[in-house]
Amino acid sequence: MPEQEIVLKQEPGVKAYNSESPPSIGLKAGAFAEVGTLILTNQRLVYVSKGGASRAAAWALGGALTAGAIEKSVSKAELDDLMQYEGSYYVPLQEITRVETARKMGSAYLRVDNCSHGQKPSRSYILGSGWSKNEDWVNAINSAKTELLSNQNASATGFLPPPPPPPPEHAPPVCPSCGKPLSYIHQYQRWYCYKEKKYL
């Protein structure tokens, strides 16, 4: 796993559901849905819950634009601190088994399945107002997972790129007559050919 965690993509104002698809009816289907920020890093998919009465009221009063406006932008350094919010969670990329986009009742949503111990096996998300097709998230998650697995395989097999070649050694000049290497005689400050027994 890479030592440094890098935030690749994030989106505030995301409605999250602990199921394969969002519910069609009920309070959780509308203004009182769990809302937070979806974050993709080079190691994991993170959902930071910003739920609660004030969040639900923001959605009820102003919709996605108001809720998105009060979201906090997140950086890599804040990820672990943000995980303390109730309802927040993350799934390691290597444990994501499927990512797809679908539509239900006219809204597009993102479905993410995983085999992570202690996690719901499927989760779904509505990004923004639900009009997005979410293909960019599908591509980003799959690409990040492929990159992570590729790096892990390279480390496990011990395959590392070869080191650069050493710099060329400085070769002494050769005798123009016989082609043998010359020796520098410091006392006379001249090159000497031992085969031909002469200075050049």
LUMDRENRO-679037 format. One record per residue (C-alpha): residue in three letters; x, y, z. Coordinates in nm, 4 decimals, always signed. Layout:
BEGIN
['ALA'; [X; Y; Z]]
...
END
This chain:
BEGIN
['MET'; [+0.0000; +0.0000; +0.0000]]
['PRO'; [+0.1376; +0.3463; -0.0818]]
['GLU'; [+0.2849; +0.5265; +0.2183]]
['GLN'; [+0.1325; +0.8630; +0.1304]]
['GLU'; [-0.2435; +0.8974; +0.1041]]
['ILE'; [-0.3559; +1.1397; -0.1647]]
['VAL'; [-0.7073; +1.2762; -0.2123]]
['LEU'; [-0.8031; +1.2088; -0.5758]]
['LYS'; [-1.1659; +1.3207; -0.5842]]
['GLN'; [-1.4273; +1.4559; -0.3462]]
['GLU'; [-1.7848; +1.5713; -0.3663]]
['PRO'; [-1.9975; +1.7377; -0.0973]]
['GLY'; [-2.3747; +1.7141; -0.0639]]
['VAL'; [-2.3901; +1.3385; -0.1260]]
['LYS'; [-2.6898; +1.1391; +0.0002]]
['ALA'; [-2.5811; +0.7956; +0.1267]]
['TYR'; [-2.7823; +0.4758; +0.1731]]
['ASN'; [-2.6924; +0.1405; +0.3315]]
['SER'; [-2.8478; -0.0541; +0.0454]]
['GLU'; [-2.7958; -0.1477; -0.3209]]
['SER'; [-3.0146; +0.1447; -0.4316]]
['PRO'; [-3.1777; +0.4509; -0.2733]]
['PRO'; [-3.5265; +0.4022; -0.1258]]
['SER'; [-3.8212; +0.5134; -0.3389]]
['ILE'; [-4.0431; +0.6400; -0.0580]]
['GLY'; [-4.0121; +0.7617; +0.3002]]
['LEU'; [-3.8209; +1.0341; +0.4784]]
['LYS'; [-3.4827; +0.8787; +0.3968]]
['ALA'; [-3.5650; +0.9039; +0.0276]]
['GLY'; [-3.6037; +1.2810; +0.0406]]
['ALA'; [-3.4997; +1.5739; +0.2524]]
['PHE'; [-3.4032; +1.3678; +0.5575]]
['ALA'; [-3.1526; +1.1402; +0.3863]]
['GLU'; [-2.8063; +1.0965; +0.5358]]
['VAL'; [-2.5898; +1.3658; +0.3743]]
['GLY'; [-2.2124; +1.4018; +0.3663]]
['THR'; [-1.8980; +1.4167; +0.1569]]
['LEU'; [-1.7717; +1.1318; -0.0615]]
['ILE'; [-1.3923; +1.1229; -0.0866]]
['LEU'; [-1.1732; +0.9006; -0.3021]]
['THR'; [-0.8063; +0.8626; -0.2121]]
['ASN'; [-0.5363; +0.6417; -0.3577]]
['GLN'; [-0.6061; +0.3946; -0.0716]]
['ARG'; [-0.9744; +0.4099; +0.0203]]
['LEU'; [-1.3259; +0.5381; -0.0470]]
['VAL'; [-1.4367; +0.7553; +0.2443]]
['TYR'; [-1.7825; +0.8798; +0.3356]]
['VAL'; [-1.7890; +1.1597; +0.5952]]
['SER'; [-2.1372; +1.1986; +0.7407]]
['LYS'; [-2.2611; +1.5492; +0.8057]]
['GLY'; [-2.6054; +1.4305; +0.9146]]
['GLY'; [-2.8257; +1.5726; +1.1852]]
['ALA'; [-3.1185; +1.8097; +1.2156]]
['SER'; [-2.9401; +2.1158; +1.0785]]
['ARG'; [-2.8228; +1.9208; +0.7739]]
['ALA'; [-3.1676; +1.7772; +0.7082]]
['ALA'; [-3.3196; +2.1244; +0.7421]]
['ALA'; [-3.0701; +2.2657; +0.4928]]
['TRP'; [-3.1779; +2.0046; +0.2401]]
['ALA'; [-3.5458; +2.0630; +0.3114]]
['LEU'; [-3.5209; +2.4410; +0.2825]]
['GLY'; [-3.2724; +2.4949; +0.0053]]
['GLY'; [-3.2057; +2.1654; -0.1656]]
['ALA'; [-2.8705; +2.0453; -0.2921]]
['LEU'; [-2.7249; +2.3923; -0.3587]]
['THR'; [-2.7696; +2.5109; +0.0000]]
['ALA'; [-2.6410; +2.1849; +0.1455]]
['GLY'; [-2.3418; +2.1861; -0.0898]]
['ALA'; [-2.2584; +2.5455; -0.0007]]
['ILE'; [-2.2181; +2.4682; +0.3697]]
['GLU'; [-2.0047; +2.1595; +0.3109]]
['LYS'; [-1.6437; +2.1851; +0.4205]]
['SER'; [-1.3682; +2.1117; +0.1724]]
['VAL'; [-1.1572; +1.8248; +0.3019]]
['SER'; [-0.7841; +1.7628; +0.2771]]
['LYS'; [-0.5830; +1.4446; +0.3309]]
['ALA'; [-0.4679; +1.5621; +0.6740]]
['GLU'; [-0.8273; +1.5854; +0.7979]]
['LEU'; [-0.9491; +1.2404; +0.6875]]
['ASP'; [-0.8850; +1.0507; +1.0098]]
['ASP'; [-1.0255; +1.3336; +1.2222]]
['LEU'; [-1.3385; +1.3462; +1.0079]]
['MET'; [-1.3951; +0.9739; +1.0579]]
['GLN'; [-1.5121; +1.0515; +1.4129]]
['TYR'; [-1.8464; +1.1815; +1.2839]]
['GLU'; [-2.1224; +0.9310; +1.3544]]
['GLY'; [-2.2207; +0.7536; +1.0339]]
['SER'; [-1.8800; +0.8086; +0.8696]]
['TYR'; [-1.6901; +0.5107; +0.7292]]
['TYR'; [-1.4345; +0.4040; +0.4712]]
['VAL'; [-1.3756; +0.1029; +0.2484]]
['PRO'; [-1.0214; +0.0062; +0.1397]]
['LEU'; [-0.9985; +0.0123; -0.2411]]
['GLN'; [-0.8775; -0.3473; -0.2633]]
['GLU'; [-1.2007; -0.4595; -0.0890]]
['ILE'; [-1.4336; -0.2905; -0.3399]]
['THR'; [-1.5846; -0.5669; -0.5549]]
['ARG'; [-1.8113; -0.3678; -0.7877]]
['VAL'; [-1.8830; -0.0071; -0.8805]]
['GLU'; [-2.1649; +0.0896; -1.1132]]
['THR'; [-2.4073; +0.3663; -1.1925]]
['ALA'; [-2.7802; +0.3128; -1.2310]]
['ARG'; [-3.1097; +0.5015; -1.2308]]
['LYS'; [-3.4130; +0.4707; -1.0053]]
['MET'; [-3.7275; +0.6824; -1.0245]]
['GLY'; [-3.5471; +0.9248; -1.2593]]
['SER'; [-3.2463; +0.9810; -1.0310]]
['ALA'; [-2.8983; +0.8576; -1.1108]]
['TYR'; [-2.7093; +0.6914; -0.8278]]
['LEU'; [-2.3748; +0.5254; -0.7645]]
['ARG'; [-2.3632; +0.1706; -0.6248]]
['VAL'; [-2.0505; +0.0392; -0.4506]]
['ASP'; [-2.0227; -0.3239; -0.3329]]
['ASN'; [-1.7456; -0.4432; -0.1027]]
['CYS'; [-1.6198; -0.7449; +0.0903]]
['SER'; [-1.4892; -0.5410; +0.3843]]
['HIS'; [-1.5428; -0.7028; +0.7264]]
['GLY'; [-1.7877; -0.5071; +0.9404]]
['GLN'; [-1.9238; -0.3026; +0.6491]]
['LYS'; [-2.2566; -0.3153; +0.4707]]
['PRO'; [-2.2003; -0.5246; +0.1543]]
['SER'; [-2.3621; -0.2609; -0.0693]]
['ARG'; [-2.4021; +0.1132; -0.0448]]
['SER'; [-2.5580; +0.3624; -0.2812]]
['TYR'; [-2.5069; +0.7351; -0.3224]]
['ILE'; [-2.6930; +1.0185; -0.4923]]
['LEU'; [-2.4466; +1.2875; -0.5910]]
['GLY'; [-2.5764; +1.6415; -0.6274]]
['SER'; [-2.9388; +1.6537; -0.7364]]
['GLY'; [-2.9370; +1.3049; -0.8864]]
['TRP'; [-2.9132; +1.4213; -1.2478]]
['SER'; [-2.5474; +1.3240; -1.2772]]
['LYS'; [-2.4718; +0.9932; -1.4512]]
['ASN'; [-2.1781; +0.9313; -1.2123]]
['GLU'; [-1.9547; +0.7635; -1.4745]]
['ASP'; [-1.6656; +0.9857; -1.3672]]
['TRP'; [-1.6835; +0.8364; -1.0160]]
['VAL'; [-1.7017; +0.4811; -1.1517]]
['ASN'; [-1.3949; +0.5447; -1.3689]]
['ALA'; [-1.2035; +0.7202; -1.0893]]
['ILE'; [-1.2674; +0.4418; -0.8336]]
['ASN'; [-1.1802; +0.1639; -1.0777]]
['SER'; [-0.8663; +0.3458; -1.1920]]
['ALA'; [-0.7480; +0.4090; -0.8334]]
['LYS'; [-0.8134; +0.0438; -0.7405]]
['THR'; [-0.6225; -0.0830; -1.0466]]
['GLU'; [-0.3267; +0.1430; -0.9651]]
['LEU'; [-0.3220; +0.0317; -0.6006]]
['LEU'; [-0.3365; -0.3400; -0.6885]]
['SER'; [-0.0669; -0.2957; -0.9522]]
['ASN'; [+0.1637; -0.1316; -0.6966]]
['GLN'; [+0.0895; -0.4049; -0.4401]]
['ASN'; [+0.1640; -0.6804; -0.6945]]
['ALA'; [+0.4919; -0.5156; -0.7946]]
['SER'; [+0.5978; -0.4959; -0.4287]]
['ALA'; [+0.4885; -0.8540; -0.3536]]
['THR'; [+0.6769; -1.0069; -0.6446]]
['GLY'; [+0.9828; -0.8001; -0.5719]]
['PHE'; [+0.9700; -0.6564; -0.9207]]
['LEU'; [+1.1154; -0.3127; -0.9038]]
['PRO'; [+1.2426; -0.1100; -1.1949]]
['PRO'; [+1.6139; -0.1720; -1.2567]]
['PRO'; [+1.8541; +0.0861; -1.1173]]
['PRO'; [+2.0045; +0.3303; -1.3635]]
['PRO'; [+2.3315; +0.2174; -1.5235]]
['PRO'; [+2.6502; +0.3385; -1.3539]]
['PRO'; [+2.8194; +0.6377; -1.5092]]
['PRO'; [+3.0847; +0.5456; -1.7654]]
['GLU'; [+3.4335; +0.5176; -1.6237]]
['HIS'; [+3.6926; +0.7534; -1.7596]]
['ALA'; [+3.9027; +0.5426; -1.9976]]
['PRO'; [+4.2632; +0.6434; -2.0627]]
['PRO'; [+4.3561; +0.7407; -2.4182]]
['VAL'; [+4.5049; +0.4752; -2.6476]]
['CYS'; [+4.8249; +0.4783; -2.8499]]
['PRO'; [+4.7518; +0.5869; -3.2109]]
['SER'; [+5.0119; +0.3344; -3.3417]]
['CYS'; [+4.9348; +0.0135; -3.1519]]
['GLY'; [+4.5960; +0.0863; -2.9906]]
['LYS'; [+4.7106; -0.0067; -2.6362]]
['PRO'; [+4.6125; +0.2150; -2.3389]]
['LEU'; [+4.8573; +0.4914; -2.2540]]
['SER'; [+4.9906; +0.5679; -1.9041]]
['TYR'; [+5.0299; +0.9194; -1.7715]]
['ILE'; [+5.3735; +0.9868; -1.6255]]
['HIS'; [+5.3367; +1.2711; -1.3747]]
['GLN'; [+5.7105; +1.3414; -1.3531]]
['TYR'; [+5.7227; +1.4379; -1.7230]]
['GLN'; [+5.3538; +1.5311; -1.7508]]
['ARG'; [+5.3186; +1.3232; -2.0665]]
['TRP'; [+5.1449; +1.0066; -2.1894]]
['TYR'; [+5.3690; +0.6997; -2.2416]]
['CYS'; [+5.3162; +0.3796; -2.4431]]
['TYR'; [+5.4868; +0.0853; -2.2707]]
['LYS'; [+5.4430; -0.1433; -2.5720]]
['GLU'; [+5.6207; +0.0924; -2.8090]]
['LYS'; [+5.8382; +0.2424; -2.5330]]
['LYS'; [+5.7779; +0.6032; -2.6370]]
['TYR'; [+5.6169; +0.9258; -2.5154]]
['LEU'; [+5.3426; +1.0896; -2.7133]]
END
